[in-house]
């Protein structure tokens, strides 16, 4: 991964991720792994704060989830030319050798 990143043009970032999934998929996997019943339901920041039991903690959690949605971990744009963070498959498309990083392709 370091070798691939060193070949990128300046100003680009790369995210190393084994897989990417939706919050519903993540919650389903978490439930299977922990053996707990779980479901994903999106709520407003106000609702998160109200149900957290402590206002400052609730705001912190709401801010974290808000960031996950925008700009998110991989930037706010799906457009190839303005993507802030590149995944291994994006780097491969740029002609950079990423070795075995994209084994799912």
N, C-alpha and C positions, 0 to 999 in steps of 0.2 A: 504494500500500500504506500509506504514512504517513497519507494522508487517511482511509482505512478504519479504521486503528488508532485514530486520534484520535477517532473516533465511538463506540468501544467503551466500555462501563461500566468504571469503575476496577476494578483487580484481575484483569483478563483479559490473557492473552498471546496472541500470534498467531505462527504459523509460516508463513513464506513458502517454499513448496516447489513446484517445477515438477512433480514426480510423487513418488509414494510406492510402494515395492515391497518385496517380501519379500527376505530375505537370499539365498535361492536365485536369485531374479530378478536381484538386484544382482550376484551372483557370475557368473551366465551373461553378463550385459552386460559385466562387467569382462573376462571371458575373450575375448569377441568383439572388444572394443576393443583389447586388448593382444595378441591373437593367441596367447594362452597357454591351455593346457588348465586348466580350473578347475572345482571343484565345491564346494558348501557342505556342511559336516559340523559339526554342533554338538558341542562337547566340553566337559568340565567345566573349571572354573578350574584344578584340580590338573593336568589333562592339558596345558592351555595352558602352565602354568609349567614342567612337566617337558620340554616340547618346544621351549621358547623359546631354550635355550642359556644363559640368564642369569636367575637367579631374580627379581631386582628388576624387570627388563624384562618378564618373563613375568607377574608380578603386575600390573604397570601395564596391559599389554594385556588381561589377563583382567578387570580392573576396568572398562576401557573397554567391552569387549563386554558385560559384565554390565549396565552402565548403559544401553546401547542397548536391552536387553530389558526392564528395569524400573528406574526408571519410564519409560525410553524418552524419545525426543525430544519426544513429544507427550503426556506424562503417563500415569498408570497407569489411567485410567478411560475406558471406551468410552461411559459414560452421559452423555448430553447435558448434564444439569444439573451434573455434577461434573467435566467435562473441564477440564484445566488449560491446555491449549493449543488454540487454535482455528485451523482452516484456513480459507482464503477461502470455501469452500462453507458452513462453519459461520457465518461472519460474515454472509454473504448471507441465511441463514435468520433472522438476528436483525434483518433489515430494513436493514442497512447496505450502502450502495453500494460494491461492490468493483471496479467497472469491468471491465476485461478480465482480471482475475486468475483467473477460473474458466472459461477458454475450453474446457475439456474437457467441461463440462456441456452 
